[in-house]
Amino acid sequence: MHPSPVDHEELKAARANIEDLLLGHAEATPEMLEERAELQDAPQLSKEELARQALAHGGADNDPATPE
């Protein structure tokens, strides 16, 4: 017997994103509004810090030798 879709965590509805909000396909949840407020209150990163983070991230292939 095949399991019910209810049994699968990965089949849960996808979280709305900014495009969904802008196109009117979704409304902002309290969690989204809280996350937005946290991002607005976060300190600005310097260009040097942004470059360091970019070089440290391996990108889609997770290879730090080819930063993206």
PDBQT receptor file of N, H, CA, C and O in Angstrom, charges set to zero:
ATOM      1  N   MET A   1       0.847  -1.188   0.000  1.00  0.00    +0.000 N 
ATOM      2  CA  MET A   1       0.000   0.000   0.000  1.00  0.00    +0.000 C 
ATOM      3  C   MET A   1       0.888   1.245   0.000  1.00  0.00    +0.000 C 
ATOM      4  O   MET A   1       1.835   1.333   0.781  1.00  0.00    +0.000 OA
ATOM      5  N   HIS A   2       0.590   2.185  -0.855  1.00  0.00    +0.000 N 
ATOM      6  H   HIS A   2      -0.180   2.113  -1.489  1.00  0.00    +0.000 HD
ATOM      7  CA  HIS A   2       1.352   3.430  -0.946  1.00  0.00    +0.000 C 
ATOM      8  C   HIS A   2       0.955   4.353   0.205  1.00  0.00    +0.000 C 
ATOM      9  O   HIS A   2      -0.231   4.515   0.492  1.00  0.00    +0.000 OA
ATOM     10  N   PRO A   3       1.948   4.957   0.866  1.00  0.00    +0.000 N 
ATOM     11  CA  PRO A   3       1.617   5.861   1.990  1.00  0.00    +0.000 C 
ATOM     12  C   PRO A   3       0.836   7.086   1.524  1.00  0.00    +0.000 C 
ATOM     13  O   PRO A   3       0.951   7.523   0.379  1.00  0.00    +0.000 OA
ATOM     14  N   SER A   4       0.067   7.608   2.410  1.00  0.00    +0.000 N 
ATOM     15  H   SER A   4      -0.026   7.253   3.340  1.00  0.00    +0.000 HD
ATOM     16  CA  SER A   4      -0.725   8.803   2.142  1.00  0.00    +0.000 C 
ATOM     17  C   SER A   4       0.185  10.018   2.015  1.00  0.00    +0.000 C 
ATOM     18  O   SER A   4       1.214  10.071   2.688  1.00  0.00    +0.000 OA
ATOM     19  N   PRO A   5      -0.158  11.006   1.168  1.00  0.00    +0.000 N 
ATOM     20  CA  PRO A   5       0.645  12.231   1.079  1.00  0.00    +0.000 C 
ATOM     21  C   PRO A   5       0.771  12.938   2.420  1.00  0.00    +0.000 C 
ATOM     22  O   PRO A   5       1.715  13.699   2.631  1.00  0.00    +0.000 OA
ATOM     23  N   VAL A   6      -0.162  12.696   3.321  1.00  0.00    +0.000 N 
ATOM     24  H   VAL A   6      -0.929  12.077   3.150  1.00  0.00    +0.000 HD
ATOM     25  CA  VAL A   6      -0.100  13.314   4.645  1.00  0.00    +0.000 C 
ATOM     26  C   VAL A   6       1.122  12.805   5.398  1.00  0.00    +0.000 C 
ATOM     27  O   VAL A   6       1.631  13.488   6.287  1.00  0.00    +0.000 OA
ATOM     28  N   ASP A   7       1.598  11.609   5.048  1.00  0.00    +0.000 N 
ATOM     29  H   ASP A   7       1.184  11.055   4.326  1.00  0.00    +0.000 HD
ATOM     30  CA  ASP A   7       2.738  11.005   5.732  1.00  0.00    +0.000 C 
ATOM     31  C   ASP A   7       4.078  11.597   5.299  1.00  0.00    +0.000 C 
ATOM     32  O   ASP A   7       5.109  11.294   5.898  1.00  0.00    +0.000 OA
ATOM     33  N   HIS A   8       4.072  12.433   4.272  1.00  0.00    +0.000 N 
ATOM     34  H   HIS A   8       3.235  12.680   3.785  1.00  0.00    +0.000 HD
ATOM     35  CA  HIS A   8       5.324  12.949   3.722  1.00  0.00    +0.000 C 
ATOM     36  C   HIS A   8       5.533  14.402   4.104  1.00  0.00    +0.000 C 
ATOM     37  O   HIS A   8       4.753  15.277   3.727  1.00  0.00    +0.000 OA
ATOM     38  N   GLU A   9       6.600  14.646   4.859  1.00  0.00    +0.000 N 
ATOM     39  H   GLU A   9       7.233  13.935   5.165  1.00  0.00    +0.000 HD
ATOM     40  CA  GLU A   9       6.949  16.018   5.273  1.00  0.00    +0.000 C 
ATOM     41  C   GLU A   9       7.267  16.887   4.063  1.00  0.00    +0.000 C 
ATOM     42  O   GLU A   9       6.912  18.066   4.043  1.00  0.00    +0.000 OA
ATOM     43  N   GLU A  10       7.938  16.319   3.043  1.00  0.00    +0.000 N 
ATOM     44  H   GLU A  10       8.226  15.362   3.059  1.00  0.00    +0.000 HD
ATOM     45  CA  GLU A  10       8.382  17.115   1.905  1.00  0.00    +0.000 C 
ATOM     46  C   GLU A  10       7.241  17.610   1.024  1.00  0.00    +0.000 C 
ATOM     47  O   GLU A  10       7.458  18.454   0.155  1.00  0.00    +0.000 OA
ATOM     48  N   LEU A  11       6.034  17.102   1.235  1.00  0.00    +0.000 N 
ATOM     49  H   LEU A  11       5.858  16.417   1.942  1.00  0.00    +0.000 HD
ATOM     50  CA  LEU A  11       4.900  17.521   0.418  1.00  0.00    +0.000 C 
ATOM     51  C   LEU A  11       4.131  18.696   1.016  1.00  0.00    +0.000 C 
ATOM     52  O   LEU A  11       3.092  19.095   0.491  1.00  0.00    +0.000 OA
ATOM     53  N   LYS A  12       4.641  19.242   2.104  1.00  0.00    +0.000 N 
ATOM     54  H   LYS A  12       5.485  18.918   2.531  1.00  0.00    +0.000 HD
ATOM     55  CA  LYS A  12       3.981  20.409   2.693  1.00  0.00    +0.000 C 
ATOM     56  C   LYS A  12       4.020  21.579   1.716  1.00  0.00    +0.000 C 
ATOM     57  O   LYS A  12       4.909  21.652   0.868  1.00  0.00    +0.000 OA
ATOM     58  N   ALA A  13       3.070  22.483   1.831  1.00  0.00    +0.000 N 
ATOM     59  H   ALA A  13       2.348  22.423   2.520  1.00  0.00    +0.000 HD
ATOM     60  CA  ALA A  13       3.002  23.636   0.930  1.00  0.00    +0.000 C 
ATOM     61  C   ALA A  13       4.269  24.474   1.050  1.00  0.00    +0.000 C 
ATOM     62  O   ALA A  13       4.814  24.662   2.137  1.00  0.00    +0.000 OA
ATOM     63  N   ALA A  14       4.719  24.968  -0.096  1.00  0.00    +0.000 N 
ATOM     64  H   ALA A  14       4.276  24.815  -0.979  1.00  0.00    +0.000 HD
ATOM     65  CA  ALA A  14       5.914  25.814  -0.111  1.00  0.00    +0.000 C 
ATOM     66  C   ALA A  14       5.613  27.143   0.564  1.00  0.00    +0.000 C 
ATOM     67  O   ALA A  14       4.492  27.648   0.509  1.00  0.00    +0.000 OA
ATOM     68  N   ARG A  15       6.630  27.694   1.195  1.00  0.00    +0.000 N 
ATOM     69  H   ARG A  15       7.541  27.284   1.239  1.00  0.00    +0.000 HD
ATOM     70  CA  ARG A  15       6.499  28.994   1.853  1.00  0.00    +0.000 C 
ATOM     71  C   ARG A  15       6.419  30.085   0.793  1.00  0.00    +0.000 C 
ATOM     72  O   ARG A  15       7.165  30.066  -0.186  1.00  0.00    +0.000 OA
ATOM     73  N   ALA A  16       5.521  31.023   0.992  1.00  0.00    +0.000 N 
ATOM     74  H   ALA A  16       4.915  31.038   1.788  1.00  0.00    +0.000 HD
ATOM     75  CA  ALA A  16       5.381  32.140   0.055  1.00  0.00    +0.000 C 
ATOM     76  C   ALA A  16       6.674  32.951   0.040  1.00  0.00    +0.000 C 
ATOM     77  O   ALA A  16       7.352  33.080   1.059  1.00  0.00    +0.000 OA
ATOM     78  N   ASN A  17       7.001  33.494  -1.127  1.00  0.00    +0.000 N 
ATOM     79  H   ASN A  17       6.450  33.390  -1.955  1.00  0.00    +0.000 HD
ATOM     80  CA  ASN A  17       8.197  34.318  -1.233  1.00  0.00    +0.000 C 
ATOM     81  C   ASN A  17       7.801  35.736  -1.643  1.00  0.00    +0.000 C 
ATOM     82  O   ASN A  17       6.616  36.037  -1.787  1.00  0.00    +0.000 OA
ATOM     83  N   ILE A  18       8.785  36.595  -1.826  1.00  0.00    +0.000 N 
ATOM     84  H   ILE A  18       9.747  36.350  -1.709  1.00  0.00    +0.000 HD
ATOM     85  CA  ILE A  18       8.526  38.005  -2.129  1.00  0.00    +0.000 C 
ATOM     86  C   ILE A  18       7.760  38.157  -3.442  1.00  0.00    +0.000 C 
ATOM     87  O   ILE A  18       6.917  39.045  -3.569  1.00  0.00    +0.000 OA
ATOM     88  N   GLU A  19       8.051  37.297  -4.416  1.00  0.00    +0.000 N 
ATOM     89  H   GLU A  19       8.737  36.577  -4.313  1.00  0.00    +0.000 HD
ATOM     90  CA  GLU A  19       7.336  37.371  -5.694  1.00  0.00    +0.000 C 
ATOM     91  C   GLU A  19       5.846  37.086  -5.498  1.00  0.00    +0.000 C 
ATOM     92  O   GLU A  19       4.999  37.769  -6.075  1.00  0.00    +0.000 OA
ATOM     93  N   ASP A  20       5.530  36.076  -4.682  1.00  0.00    +0.000 N 
ATOM     94  H   ASP A  20       6.218  35.522  -4.214  1.00  0.00    +0.000 HD
ATOM     95  CA  ASP A  20       4.129  35.765  -4.385  1.00  0.00    +0.000 C 
ATOM     96  C   ASP A  20       3.430  36.965  -3.749  1.00  0.00    +0.000 C 
ATOM     97  O   ASP A  20       2.283  37.274  -4.074  1.00  0.00    +0.000 OA
ATOM     98  N   LEU A  21       4.134  37.635  -2.840  1.00  0.00    +0.000 N 
ATOM     99  H   LEU A  21       5.065  37.384  -2.576  1.00  0.00    +0.000 HD
ATOM    100  CA  LEU A  21       3.553  38.794  -2.160  1.00  0.00    +0.000 C 
ATOM    101  C   LEU A  21       3.315  39.940  -3.134  1.00  0.00    +0.000 C 
ATOM    102  O   LEU A  21       2.244  40.548  -3.141  1.00  0.00    +0.000 OA
ATOM    103  N   LEU A  22       4.323  40.232  -3.961  1.00  0.00    +0.000 N 
ATOM    104  H   LEU A  22       5.193  39.738  -3.955  1.00  0.00    +0.000 HD
ATOM    105  CA  LEU A  22       4.211  41.351  -4.896  1.00  0.00    +0.000 C 
ATOM    106  C   LEU A  22       3.146  41.124  -5.958  1.00  0.00    +0.000 C 
ATOM    107  O   LEU A  22       2.513  42.073  -6.420  1.00  0.00    +0.000 OA
ATOM    108  N   LEU A  23       2.949  39.880  -6.343  1.00  0.00    +0.000 N 
ATOM    109  H   LEU A  23       3.464  39.109  -5.968  1.00  0.00    +0.000 HD
ATOM    110  CA  LEU A  23       1.951  39.564  -7.364  1.00  0.00    +0.000 C 
ATOM    111  C   LEU A  23       0.554  39.386  -6.775  1.00  0.00    +0.000 C 
ATOM    112  O   LEU A  23      -0.411  39.160  -7.507  1.00  0.00    +0.000 OA
ATOM    113  N   GLY A  24       0.451  39.487  -5.455  1.00  0.00    +0.000 N 
ATOM    114  H   GLY A  24       1.234  39.670  -4.861  1.00  0.00    +0.000 HD
ATOM    115  CA  GLY A  24      -0.841  39.368  -4.807  1.00  0.00    +0.000 C 
ATOM    116  C   GLY A  24      -1.332  37.935  -4.659  1.00  0.00    +0.000 C 
ATOM    117  O   GLY A  24      -2.518  37.702  -4.426  1.00  0.00    +0.000 OA
ATOM    118  N   HIS A  25      -0.415  36.967  -4.796  1.00  0.00    +0.000 N 
ATOM    119  H   HIS A  25       0.549  37.157  -4.986  1.00  0.00    +0.000 HD
ATOM    120  CA  HIS A  25      -0.789  35.569  -4.670  1.00  0.00    +0.000 C 
ATOM    121  C   HIS A  25      -0.732  35.085  -3.223  1.00  0.00    +0.000 C 
ATOM    122  O   HIS A  25      -1.161  33.969  -2.926  1.00  0.00    +0.000 OA
ATOM    123  N   ALA A  26      -0.215  35.899  -2.338  1.00  0.00    +0.000 N 
ATOM    124  H   ALA A  26       0.133  36.805  -2.579  1.00  0.00    +0.000 HD
ATOM    125  CA  ALA A  26      -0.090  35.515  -0.929  1.00  0.00    +0.000 C 
ATOM    126  C   ALA A  26      -0.094  36.777  -0.076  1.00  0.00    +0.000 C 
ATOM    127  O   ALA A  26       0.196  37.873  -0.555  1.00  0.00    +0.000 OA
ATOM    128  N   GLU A  27      -0.425  36.596   1.184  1.00  0.00    +0.000 N 
ATOM    129  H   GLU A  27      -0.660  35.706   1.573  1.00  0.00    +0.000 HD
ATOM    130  CA  GLU A  27      -0.359  37.694   2.141  1.00  0.00    +0.000 C 
ATOM    131  C   GLU A  27       0.800  37.446   3.093  1.00  0.00    +0.000 C 
ATOM    132  O   GLU A  27       1.146  36.300   3.380  1.00  0.00    +0.000 OA
ATOM    133  N   ALA A  28       1.393  38.518   3.577  1.00  0.00    +0.000 N 
ATOM    134  H   ALA A  28       1.112  39.450   3.344  1.00  0.00    +0.000 HD
ATOM    135  CA  ALA A  28       2.509  38.401   4.508  1.00  0.00    +0.000 C 
ATOM    136  C   ALA A  28       2.026  37.799   5.815  1.00  0.00    +0.000 C 
ATOM    137  O   ALA A  28       1.008  38.207   6.373  1.00  0.00    +0.000 OA
ATOM    138  N   THR A  29       2.782  36.820   6.289  1.00  0.00    +0.000 N 
ATOM    139  H   THR A  29       3.610  36.488   5.836  1.00  0.00    +0.000 HD
ATOM    140  CA  THR A  29       2.470  36.189   7.572  1.00  0.00    +0.000 C 
ATOM    141  C   THR A  29       3.176  36.963   8.684  1.00  0.00    +0.000 C 
ATOM    142  O   THR A  29       4.101  37.729   8.410  1.00  0.00    +0.000 OA
ATOM    143  N   PRO A  30       2.755  36.775   9.923  1.00  0.00    +0.000 N 
ATOM    144  CA  PRO A  30       3.476  37.429  11.029  1.00  0.00    +0.000 C 
ATOM    145  C   PRO A  30       4.954  37.056  11.051  1.00  0.00    +0.000 C 
ATOM    146  O   PRO A  30       5.798  37.881  11.400  1.00  0.00    +0.000 OA
ATOM    147  N   GLU A  31       5.272  35.814  10.678  1.00  0.00    +0.000 N 
ATOM    148  H   GLU A  31       4.587  35.144  10.394  1.00  0.00    +0.000 HD
ATOM    149  CA  GLU A  31       6.671  35.384  10.645  1.00  0.00    +0.000 C 
ATOM    150  C   GLU A  31       7.458  36.159   9.597  1.00  0.00    +0.000 C 
ATOM    151  O   GLU A  31       8.602  36.545   9.834  1.00  0.00    +0.000 OA
ATOM    152  N   MET A  32       6.837  36.388   8.427  1.00  0.00    +0.000 N 
ATOM    153  H   MET A  32       5.907  36.074   8.234  1.00  0.00    +0.000 HD
ATOM    154  CA  MET A  32       7.504  37.161   7.371  1.00  0.00    +0.000 C 
ATOM    155  C   MET A  32       7.755  38.590   7.818  1.00  0.00    +0.000 C 
ATOM    156  O   MET A  32       8.830  39.144   7.585  1.00  0.00    +0.000 OA
ATOM    157  N   LEU A  33       6.765  39.178   8.456  1.00  0.00    +0.000 N 
ATOM    158  H   LEU A  33       5.892  38.728   8.645  1.00  0.00    +0.000 HD
ATOM    159  CA  LEU A  33       6.911  40.557   8.927  1.00  0.00    +0.000 C 
ATOM    160  C   LEU A  33       7.995  40.657   9.991  1.00  0.00    +0.000 C 
ATOM    161  O   LEU A  33       8.748  41.631  10.024  1.00  0.00    +0.000 OA
ATOM    162  N   GLU A  34       8.078  39.654  10.861  1.00  0.00    +0.000 N 
ATOM    163  H   GLU A  34       7.466  38.863  10.835  1.00  0.00    +0.000 HD
ATOM    164  CA  GLU A  34       9.109  39.644  11.901  1.00  0.00    +0.000 C 
ATOM    165  C   GLU A  34      10.491  39.493  11.274  1.00  0.00    +0.000 C 
ATOM    166  O   GLU A  34      11.435  40.171  11.678  1.00  0.00    +0.000 OA
ATOM    167  N   GLU A  35      10.613  38.609  10.292  1.00  0.00    +0.000 N 
ATOM    168  H   GLU A  35       9.847  38.057   9.964  1.00  0.00    +0.000 HD
ATOM    169  CA  GLU A  35      11.892  38.420   9.607  1.00  0.00    +0.000 C 
ATOM    170  C   GLU A  35      12.323  39.699   8.889  1.00  0.00    +0.000 C 
ATOM    171  O   GLU A  35      13.501  40.056   8.902  1.00  0.00    +0.000 OA
ATOM    172  N   ARG A  36      11.371  40.380   8.269  1.00  0.00    +0.000 N 
ATOM    173  H   ARG A  36      10.414  40.090   8.259  1.00  0.00    +0.000 HD
ATOM    174  CA  ARG A  36      11.667  41.642   7.584  1.00  0.00    +0.000 C 
ATOM    175  C   ARG A  36      12.173  42.688   8.571  1.00  0.00    +0.000 C 
ATOM    176  O   ARG A  36      13.138  43.399   8.290  1.00  0.00    +0.000 OA
ATOM    177  N   ALA A  37      11.523  42.777   9.718  1.00  0.00    +0.000 N 
ATOM    178  H   ALA A  37      10.740  42.199   9.946  1.00  0.00    +0.000 HD
ATOM    179  CA  ALA A  37      11.943  43.742  10.736  1.00  0.00    +0.000 C 
ATOM    180  C   ALA A  37      13.352  43.426  11.225  1.00  0.00    +0.000 C 
ATOM    181  O   ALA A  37      14.152  44.339  11.430  1.00  0.00    +0.000 OA
ATOM    182  N   GLU A  38      13.666  42.147  11.414  1.00  0.00    +0.000 N 
ATOM    183  H   GLU A  38      13.016  41.406  11.247  1.00  0.00    +0.000 HD
ATOM    184  CA  GLU A  38      15.006  41.754  11.845  1.00  0.00    +0.000 C 
ATOM    185  C   GLU A  38      16.054  42.128  10.803  1.00  0.00    +0.000 C 
ATOM    186  O   GLU A  38      17.140  42.595  11.145  1.00  0.00    +0.000 OA
ATOM    187  N   LEU A  39      15.721  41.920   9.532  1.00  0.00    +0.000 N 
ATOM    188  H   LEU A  39      14.839  41.540   9.255  1.00  0.00    +0.000 HD
ATOM    189  CA  LEU A  39      16.665  42.267   8.466  1.00  0.00    +0.000 C 
ATOM    190  C   LEU A  39      16.888  43.767   8.378  1.00  0.00    +0.000 C 
ATOM    191  O   LEU A  39      18.007  44.216   8.131  1.00  0.00    +0.000 OA
ATOM    192  N   GLN A  40      15.830  44.545   8.579  1.00  0.00    +0.000 N 
ATOM    193  H   GLN A  40      14.921  44.180   8.779  1.00  0.00    +0.000 HD
ATOM    194  CA  GLN A  40      15.972  46.003   8.531  1.00  0.00    +0.000 C 
ATOM    195  C   GLN A  40      16.813  46.513   9.689  1.00  0.00    +0.000 C 
ATOM    196  O   GLN A  40      17.507  47.521   9.555  1.00  0.00    +0.000 OA
ATOM    197  N   ASP A  41      16.757  45.825  10.827  1.00  0.00    +0.000 N 
ATOM    198  H   ASP A  41      16.193  45.006  10.935  1.00  0.00    +0.000 HD
ATOM    199  CA  ASP A  41      17.506  46.255  12.003  1.00  0.00    +0.000 C 
ATOM    200  C   ASP A  41      18.937  45.727  12.017  1.00  0.00    +0.000 C 
ATOM    201  O   ASP A  41      19.732  46.135  12.864  1.00  0.00    +0.000 OA
ATOM    202  N   ALA A  42      19.279  44.829  11.095  1.00  0.00    +0.000 N 
ATOM    203  H   ALA A  42      18.633  44.498  10.407  1.00  0.00    +0.000 HD
ATOM    204  CA  ALA A  42      20.620  44.245  11.068  1.00  0.00    +0.000 C 
ATOM    205  C   ALA A  42      21.631  45.302  10.625  1.00  0.00    +0.000 C 
ATOM    206  O   ALA A  42      21.311  46.174   9.818  1.00  0.00    +0.000 OA
ATOM    207  N   PRO A  43      22.845  45.220  11.155  1.00  0.00    +0.000 N 
ATOM    208  CA  PRO A  43      23.872  46.196  10.760  1.00  0.00    +0.000 C 
ATOM    209  C   PRO A  43      24.293  45.992   9.303  1.00  0.00    +0.000 C 
ATOM    210  O   PRO A  43      24.264  44.875   8.787  1.00  0.00    +0.000 OA
ATOM    211  N   GLN A  44      24.681  47.082   8.655  1.00  0.00    +0.000 N 
ATOM    212  H   GLN A  44      24.704  47.989   9.074  1.00  0.00    +0.000 HD
ATOM    213  CA  GLN A  44      25.172  47.028   7.281  1.00  0.00    +0.000 C 
ATOM    214  C   GLN A  44      26.522  46.320   7.264  1.00  0.00    +0.000 C 
ATOM    215  O   GLN A  44      27.352  46.531   8.147  1.00  0.00    +0.000 OA
ATOM    216  N   LEU A  45      26.736  45.480   6.256  1.00  0.00    +0.000 N 
ATOM    217  H   LEU A  45      26.062  45.308   5.538  1.00  0.00    +0.000 HD
ATOM    218  CA  LEU A  45      28.031  44.822   6.102  1.00  0.00    +0.000 C 
ATOM    219  C   LEU A  45      28.922  45.655   5.199  1.00  0.00    +0.000 C 
ATOM    220  O   LEU A  45      28.454  46.261   4.235  1.00  0.00    +0.000 OA
ATOM    221  N   SER A  46      30.206  45.681   5.517  1.00  0.00    +0.000 N 
ATOM    222  H   SER A  46      30.586  45.189   6.300  1.00  0.00    +0.000 HD
ATOM    223  CA  SER A  46      31.159  46.415   4.683  1.00  0.00    +0.000 C 
ATOM    224  C   SER A  46      31.381  45.647   3.382  1.00  0.00    +0.000 C 
ATOM    225  O   SER A  46      31.063  44.461   3.287  1.00  0.00    +0.000 OA
ATOM    226  N   LYS A  47      31.927  46.333   2.391  1.00  0.00    +0.000 N 
ATOM    227  H   LYS A  47      32.185  47.296   2.469  1.00  0.00    +0.000 HD
ATOM    228  CA  LYS A  47      32.252  45.678   1.124  1.00  0.00    +0.000 C 
ATOM    229  C   LYS A  47      33.270  44.566   1.345  1.00  0.00    +0.000 C 
ATOM    230  O   LYS A  47      33.231  43.530   0.681  1.00  0.00    +0.000 OA
ATOM    231  N   GLU A  48      34.179  44.794   2.283  1.00  0.00    +0.000 N 
ATOM    232  H   GLU A  48      34.211  45.636   2.822  1.00  0.00    +0.000 HD
ATOM    233  CA  GLU A  48      35.198  43.798   2.585  1.00  0.00    +0.000 C 
ATOM    234  C   GLU A  48      34.559  42.531   3.170  1.00  0.00    +0.000 C 
ATOM    235  O   GLU A  48      34.940  41.415   2.816  1.00  0.00    +0.000 OA
ATOM    236  N   GLU A  49      33.591  42.717   4.064  1.00  0.00    +0.000 N 
ATOM    237  H   GLU A  49      33.281  43.624   4.351  1.00  0.00    +0.000 HD
ATOM    238  CA  GLU A  49      32.915  41.567   4.670  1.00  0.00    +0.000 C 
ATOM    239  C   GLU A  49      32.083  40.823   3.635  1.00  0.00    +0.000 C 
ATOM    240  O   GLU A  49      32.067  39.592   3.630  1.00  0.00    +0.000 OA
ATOM    241  N   LEU A  50      31.398  41.542   2.767  1.00  0.00    +0.000 N 
ATOM    242  H   LEU A  50      31.411  42.542   2.771  1.00  0.00    +0.000 HD
ATOM    243  CA  LEU A  50      30.621  40.894   1.710  1.00  0.00    +0.000 C 
ATOM    244  C   LEU A  50      31.540  40.093   0.790  1.00  0.00    +0.000 C 
ATOM    245  O   LEU A  50      31.205  38.975   0.399  1.00  0.00    +0.000 OA
ATOM    246  N   ALA A  51      32.690  40.655   0.445  1.00  0.00    +0.000 N 
ATOM    247  H   ALA A  51      32.963  41.564   0.762  1.00  0.00    +0.000 HD
ATOM    248  CA  ALA A  51      33.650  39.945  -0.406  1.00  0.00    +0.000 C 
ATOM    249  C   ALA A  51      34.179  38.706   0.300  1.00  0.00    +0.000 C 
ATOM    250  O   ALA A  51      34.308  37.648  -0.315  1.00  0.00    +0.000 OA
ATOM    251  N   ARG A  52      34.486  38.829   1.589  1.00  0.00    +0.000 N 
ATOM    252  H   ARG A  52      34.381  39.688   2.089  1.00  0.00    +0.000 HD
ATOM    253  CA  ARG A  52      34.976  37.680   2.356  1.00  0.00    +0.000 C 
ATOM    254  C   ARG A  52      33.947  36.559   2.363  1.00  0.00    +0.000 C 
ATOM    255  O   ARG A  52      34.290  35.393   2.166  1.00  0.00    +0.000 OA
ATOM    256  N   GLN A  53      32.676  36.914   2.591  1.00  0.00    +0.000 N 
ATOM    257  H   GLN A  53      32.397  37.861   2.751  1.00  0.00    +0.000 HD
ATOM    258  CA  GLN A  53      31.621  35.906   2.618  1.00  0.00    +0.000 C 
ATOM    259  C   GLN A  53      31.447  35.262   1.250  1.00  0.00    +0.000 C 
ATOM    260  O   GLN A  53      31.243  34.052   1.155  1.00  0.00    +0.000 OA
ATOM    261  N   ALA A  54      31.527  36.061   0.194  1.00  0.00    +0.000 N 
ATOM    262  H   ALA A  54      31.692  37.044   0.271  1.00  0.00    +0.000 HD
ATOM    263  CA  ALA A  54      31.374  35.516  -1.158  1.00  0.00    +0.000 C 
ATOM    264  C   ALA A  54      32.493  34.532  -1.477  1.00  0.00    +0.000 C 
ATOM    265  O   ALA A  54      32.252  33.472  -2.055  1.00  0.00    +0.000 OA
ATOM    266  N   LEU A  55      33.716  34.887  -1.098  1.00  0.00    +0.000 N 
ATOM    267  H   LEU A  55      33.912  35.748  -0.629  1.00  0.00    +0.000 HD
ATOM    268  CA  LEU A  55      34.844  34.006  -1.362  1.00  0.00    +0.000 C 
ATOM    269  C   LEU A  55      34.808  32.742  -0.511  1.00  0.00    +0.000 C 
ATOM    270  O   LEU A  55      35.322  31.702  -0.923  1.00  0.00    +0.000 OA
ATOM    271  N   ALA A  56      34.205  32.822   0.669  1.00  0.00    +0.000 N 
ATOM    272  H   ALA A  56      33.786  33.666   1.004  1.00  0.00    +0.000 HD
ATOM    273  CA  ALA A  56      34.128  31.666   1.559  1.00  0.00    +0.000 C 
ATOM    274  C   ALA A  56      33.024  30.702   1.154  1.00  0.00    +0.000 C 
ATOM    275  O   ALA A  56      33.056  29.533   1.536  1.00  0.00    +0.000 OA
ATOM    276  N   HIS A  57      32.046  31.174   0.386  1.00  0.00    +0.000 N 
ATOM    277  H   HIS A  57      32.020  32.124   0.075  1.00  0.00    +0.000 HD
ATOM    278  CA  HIS A  57      30.919  30.328  -0.005  1.00  0.00    +0.000 C 
ATOM    279  C   HIS A  57      31.269  29.557  -1.268  1.00  0.00    +0.000 C 
ATOM    280  O   HIS A  57      31.779  30.129  -2.232  1.00  0.00    +0.000 OA
ATOM    281  N   GLY A  58      30.997  28.279  -1.260  1.00  0.00    +0.000 N 
ATOM    282  H   GLY A  58      30.583  27.815  -0.478  1.00  0.00    +0.000 HD
ATOM    283  CA  GLY A  58      31.337  27.436  -2.402  1.00  0.00    +0.000 C 
ATOM    284  C   GLY A  58      30.403  27.543  -3.576  1.00  0.00    +0.000 C 
ATOM    285  O   GLY A  58      30.678  26.975  -4.633  1.00  0.00    +0.000 OA
ATOM    286  N   GLY A  59      29.296  28.261  -3.422  1.00  0.00    +0.000 N 
ATOM    287  H   GLY A  59      29.072  28.722  -2.563  1.00  0.00    +0.000 HD
ATOM    288  CA  GLY A  59      28.349  28.390  -4.515  1.00  0.00    +0.000 C 
ATOM    289  C   GLY A  59      27.533  27.134  -4.733  1.00  0.00    +0.000 C 
ATOM    290  O   GLY A  59      27.445  26.285  -3.845  1.00  0.00    +0.000 OA
ATOM    291  N   ALA A  60      26.950  27.010  -5.882  1.00  0.00    +0.000 N 
ATOM    292  H   ALA A  60      27.022  27.700  -6.603  1.00  0.00    +0.000 HD
ATOM    293  CA  ALA A  60      26.041  25.899  -6.194  1.00  0.00    +0.000 C 
ATOM    294  C   ALA A  60      26.756  24.549  -6.135  1.00  0.00    +0.000 C 
ATOM    295  O   ALA A  60      26.152  23.543  -5.763  1.00  0.00    +0.000 OA
ATOM    296  N   ASP A  61      28.053  24.524  -6.504  1.00  0.00    +0.000 N 
ATOM    297  H   ASP A  61      28.543  25.341  -6.806  1.00  0.00    +0.000 HD
ATOM    298  CA  ASP A  61      28.767  23.240  -6.489  1.00  0.00    +0.000 C 
ATOM    299  C   ASP A  61      29.479  22.999  -5.153  1.00  0.00    +0.000 C 
ATOM    300  O   ASP A  61      30.153  21.983  -4.988  1.00  0.00    +0.000 OA
ATOM    301  N   ASN A  62      29.335  23.915  -4.213  1.00  0.00    +0.000 N 
ATOM    302  H   ASN A  62      28.787  24.741  -4.347  1.00  0.00    +0.000 HD
ATOM    303  CA  ASN A  62      29.939  23.826  -2.880  1.00  0.00    +0.000 C 
ATOM    304  C   ASN A  62      31.458  23.663  -2.934  1.00  0.00    +0.000 C 
ATOM    305  O   ASN A  62      32.052  22.991  -2.090  1.00  0.00    +0.000 OA
ATOM    306  N   ASP A  63      32.071  24.281  -3.930  1.00  0.00    +0.000 N 
ATOM    307  H   ASP A  63      31.589  24.826  -4.616  1.00  0.00    +0.000 HD
ATOM    308  CA  ASP A  63      33.517  24.229  -4.085  1.00  0.00    +0.000 C 
ATOM    309  C   ASP A  63      34.100  25.605  -3.810  1.00  0.00    +0.000 C 
ATOM    310  O   ASP A  63      33.961  26.502  -4.641  1.00  0.00    +0.000 OA
ATOM    311  N   PRO A  64      34.763  25.803  -2.643  1.00  0.00    +0.000 N 
ATOM    312  CA  PRO A  64      35.327  27.113  -2.314  1.00  0.00    +0.000 C 
ATOM    313  C   PRO A  64      36.390  27.597  -3.298  1.00  0.00    +0.000 C 
ATOM    314  O   PRO A  64      36.699  28.788  -3.340  1.00  0.00    +0.000 OA
ATOM    315  N   ALA A  65      36.947  26.688  -4.083  1.00  0.00    +0.000 N 
ATOM    316  H   ALA A  65      36.697  25.720  -4.049  1.00  0.00    +0.000 HD
ATOM    317  CA  ALA A  65      37.960  27.080  -5.064  1.00  0.00    +0.000 C 
ATOM    318  C   ALA A  65      37.333  27.833  -6.241  1.00  0.00    +0.000 C 
ATOM    319  O   ALA A  65      38.037  28.502  -6.998  1.00  0.00    +0.000 OA
ATOM    320  N   THR A  66      36.020  27.723  -6.391  1.00  0.00    +0.000 N 
ATOM    321  H   THR A  66      35.449  27.179  -5.776  1.00  0.00    +0.000 HD
ATOM    322  CA  THR A  66      35.327  28.432  -7.466  1.00  0.00    +0.000 C 
ATOM    323  C   THR A  66      34.194  29.241  -6.876  1.00  0.00    +0.000 C 
ATOM    324  O   THR A  66      33.029  28.894  -7.069  1.00  0.00    +0.000 OA
ATOM    325  N   PRO A  67      34.512  30.340  -6.144  1.00  0.00    +0.000 N 
ATOM    326  CA  PRO A  67      33.456  31.132  -5.497  1.00  0.00    +0.000 C 
ATOM    327  C   PRO A  67      32.519  31.753  -6.513  1.00  0.00    +0.000 C 
ATOM    328  O   PRO A  67      32.898  32.028  -7.652  1.00  0.00    +0.000 OA
ATOM    329  N   GLU A  68      31.302  31.966  -6.082  1.00  0.00    +0.000 N 
ATOM    330  H   GLU A  68      30.994  31.742  -5.157  1.00  0.00    +0.000 HD
ATOM    331  CA  GLU A  68      30.290  32.552  -6.977  1.00  0.00    +0.000 C 
ATOM    332  C   GLU A  68      29.746  33.826  -6.414  1.00  0.00    +0.000 C 
ATOM    333  O   GLU A  68      28.887  34.457  -7.030  1.00  0.00    +0.000 OA
TER     334      GLU A  68
